[in-house]
Amino acid sequence: MNKLSWIVMASLLVLSACGKNASSVSNEAIQTAEEETRWQTLTDDTGRVALVVDKSFTVIPSAEDNGSTTLTAENQNGVLLTVDHVGQLKTEPKQYFEQLTNDVKNHGDNARVGIATENRMNFNVSHTEDTTTFNNSCLATIVEQEIYTVCATGTDIPFEQLDEHLKDVKVQ
């Protein structure tokens, strides 16, 4: 037996001792590689907000450059992701989130507000334009006295599905 055959045999013995066979290891490696290539990180123009989303999202240029939208991306399922730089915090965070809670609750039907932490709060709200209802699942966050909102928006898409796109938001 040559040296390579001994290495292969030793590897198989190690795998066997772990209760794994070569095919299960290769299937696990393939699944891990597929899972890793399924995700991408999108970072807003300020470099402060990053979202980890599946690769079905494509960054699109903003139709209106009003200076506040720092990232826009969409996928083929009709989900639109946006990051907006709202501006500088002018009150204490607690007061800001209390005001935001009131604004969201007064916005209309289907308004839901999550529990605010020291620097972030989730909320859901719907709005109708013409005959189309848009559901918005959003996260408001404060970074170094700057306020950002990250929203997933879609028509005929439940809040719970939109919330999934905001599970991995990082702020710096």
N, C-alpha and C positions, 0 to 999 in steps of 0.2 A: 504494500500500500504506500502510495506517495504521501507527501506532506499535506496536500490539499484534501485528500480523502480523509486523513486523520482529523483535520480541522472540521470538516463537514460532519463526521461521525461524532466528534466531541460536542459540536453544536446541537446535534440531534439528541444526544444524551442529556445535555443541559435542559433542552426544551422538554424532553420526556420527564425529567425529574421535577420540572415545574408543572407538570400536568398539561402541557401544551404540545400540540404537534405542529409540524412545519406549516401545514396549510392554515391552521387557525392563526398563527402568527402573521402569515402573509395577508390573510383577510383582515385582521385587526390593523395592520400597517396601512393597507389600502383604504379602509374606512377612516382611519385617522387622517390620512393625506387628503381624502375627499372632503372631510369635514373642515380641515384647515383651509382648503382652497375655496370653500363655499362663502367665506366671510371677507369683508373688506372694511377698512377704516376710512371714513370720510371726515375731513377736518375743515372747519369753517375758515373764512378768509383771515380772521384775527389770530388763528392758531390756538385759541383758548378752548374751543368746544370740538370734541371728536365723538363720532357715533360709529359703533361697530354694527354693520348691517350686512345682509346677504348681498351677493354680487349681482342681484337682479336690479339694483339701484344704479342709476346713471346720473351724474352731476349735470345739471342744466344751467346755462347762464340765466341770470335774473332778467325777466322781461322788463321790469321797472327798476331802475337803479336809484332807489330812494335813500340809499346809504345805510339802511338798517339791516337788510337781508344779507347775511354773510355766507349762507349756503342754501342751495336748493337742489334737491335730487328727487327722482321719481322712478317707479318701477312699472312693469307691464300690467300689474294688477290695479293700477289707479291710485296708488298711495303716493302722496307728495310729502316729502320731508323738508322742513325749513328750519333754519337757525336765524334768529333775529337778535341783533344787538339793540335792546330797548333804550339803553342810556345809562346814565349814572344814577346810583341810588341816592335819593335826597332825604330819606328818613331812616329810621332804624329798620333792620330787616323784618322784625316782628310786625311793625306797623305796615310795612309794604305788603307783606303776605296777608294781613287782615284786610287791607283795602282790596287786594287782588281777589280774595275770597268773596267779598261783597260784590265786586264787579262781575265775577263769574256767575254767582248765584242769581244776580239780577239780569243776566244776559238772556234768559228765556228757558225753554224746555230743555230737558236732558242735561242740565248743568250739574256736574259733580266735582267736588273738591277733595283732594287728599289732605293728609296731615302735613302741615308745614314743619320742616326741620329748621335748623339755624340758617341754612342757605339754599333750600330748594323746596318746591311744592309741585305736585302733579295736579292737573285738572282736566276735565272733559267738558266740552261744550259743542252744541250744534248750532248752525245757522243756515238759513234758507235764502237762496238767490233764485229769483223767478220761481220755478217749481222744483229746483234741485236742492236737496238737503245735504250739507257737508258736515260730517262728524270730525271733530278735532280732539286729538289726545295730545296734551301738552305738558311740558315740564318748564317751570320758571326757576332759574338759578341765578345766584349772585356770586360773582367772581371778582375779588378785589374792588368792591364797591360798584361794579358794573353789572347790569341786569341783562340776562339773555333768556330767550324762550326757544325751546326746541319743540316742534309740533309735527305730528303725523296726521295728515288729513286725507279723507276719502269719502266718496259717496257710497251709500249702501254697504259700508264696511263698519261692523260693530266696534265700539270703543275698545273692547277686549283685544281684538285683532290689531288695532292701531297701537295699543299700549305695548304690544310685543316688540315693535320697532324702536321703542324708547328704553328698552331694558339695559342697554349698555352705552350710556352717555357719560363721557368723561370730560371734566372741566379742569382747566389749569390756571 
